[in-house]
């Protein structure tokens, strides 16, 4: 039987001269995940197919240089605020705050230097289920956010081929927080084709509709009878090309689904099946929603592993989260964190196989 291990190696040098490390976690079943403390980025995630063949099911680069040169968010931790804040502006306790705008005039994924672009302090944790604890102190006014925010993210590789991601944060001033991970998945392994035949289930009966800049309108929309209905298992490609205003705005799926189960407990929010490999990924989370993004902006200009150009729809992102632009919508679940409180969130990516997907 394999032993659970966690190994550390030098990953490369950042432009400012600091060194980034790579930590490889292996469980007793042989599944491995490689994570660098640059951006808290999942560099590779090796899972078996129905024949037992281990393959990487994520998009990424061959070296650290790829991650520093291209802000693709491949595998990265996202913060302080995952997704968008309209025009980079919000008001908290009557005080206005202005954040960097970096996407169609809006604030996206933490701004110019989000958590995906910082070097985290890493602490490996050995045991039957190896883990990597990452910490980062986001200073008061960093990217315009109030408060010194101390963040801890722990990746744990579980015995049953699941990767748990536990987020915690505390602040010394009222602030807003919405943390997530932005791994680009392709369960075919090797990422040589698109994800349109991946069969997706999202356990959500409502969507957060957006305007042409992908900012929420403030309303919620039932998914029944629309191309966004994934309550029953549906291939991603079945309706992604439908004539629909929301699909036009997102160039495909790039939207936030509201979990039918609104409890802040760990619950199943999405399942993905890749029929040829038999790989299945269940996504469990304590978050109230999930952003599904189908790699719509990949255009072949970014070259990934082994010189392979990543093209449109070559990946699926499932980012557990609170709703986009929540600080500007009082009716949305709050993303406000105050001194004395602890932000806590957990997401689990659970991998298995189906020998007869049909």
Helices and strands as residue ranges (DSSP letters): E 5-13, E 19-26, E 32-36, E 41-48, E 54-56, H 64-69, E 77-78, E 84-85, G 86-88, E 89-92, E 95-98, E 107-108, G 115-117, E 121-125, E 131-138, G 142-144, E 149-157, E 162-171, E 175-176, E 180-181, E 199-202, E 204-208, E 221-222, E 234-235, G 236-238, H 245-250, E 254-259, E 267-273, E 279-285, E 289-293, E 302-303, G 305-307, E 309-310, E 317-321, G 326-328, E 336-337, E 343-353
